[in-house]
Amino acid sequence: MPQLDTSTWFITIISSLITLFIFFQLKISSQNFPLPPSPKILTTKTTKNPWELKWTKIYLPHLLPLQ
């Protein structure tokens, strides 16, 4: 019974792995990925409320004079 010659297996496996690596690198590099999101500029709308038109004075407890 002849013995199986395994002397070329190493170079075959290594070359296959290198080929697969290059193939996947080329596949991934050809993909178009979406751009990262850009920050959105927020503008706040100022509306006049009825209570903003009136002058009000708020008395807080720590602002009251000592008794």
N, C-alpha and C positions, 0 to 999 in steps of 0.2 A: 504494500500500500504506500503510495508516494506521500511525502510530507508536504503540507501547505507552506508555500513560500510567503512569509510575512515581512520580508525586508522592505517592500515598497509601501507598506501600510502607513507608516509614519508620514512620509512626504505627501501621500495622497490625502490623509486626514488634515494635515496642516494647510495644504493648498486649498482644500475645500473650505476650511474655516476662514481663510483669508479672503477667498472669493465671496463667501457669504457676507462677511463683514463689509467688503467694498460694495457689494450689491445693496445691502441695507443702508449704508451711508448715502449712496446715490439716490435711493428711493426717498429717504427722509429729507435729503437736501433739496429735492425737487418739489417738496410740499410747500404750499403757500399758507402760512400761518397768519391768523388775524393780528392786526396791530394791537398793541396794548391800549387800553382805554385812556383817552385824554381827559384831564380834569375839566369838569363842566363849570362854567362861570355862572354863579348864581346871582341874580339881581333880586333884591328884596323890594317889594312894593310897599310904599308907605301910604296908608289910608288914614284919613282924619276921622277919628271916632268922636262922638259927641262929648265924651268925658275928657278928651284931650283938648278941646277948645276952651273948657272952663278952667279957671284957676282954682285949684284945691290945695289946701294945706293939710298935711297928715301929721297928727301929733303922735309920736311914738313914745312909749313909756320912758325910755332912757333919755329922751330929749326934754322931758318935763323938768322944771326947776325943782331943786331939792326942797322938801318941806320941813 
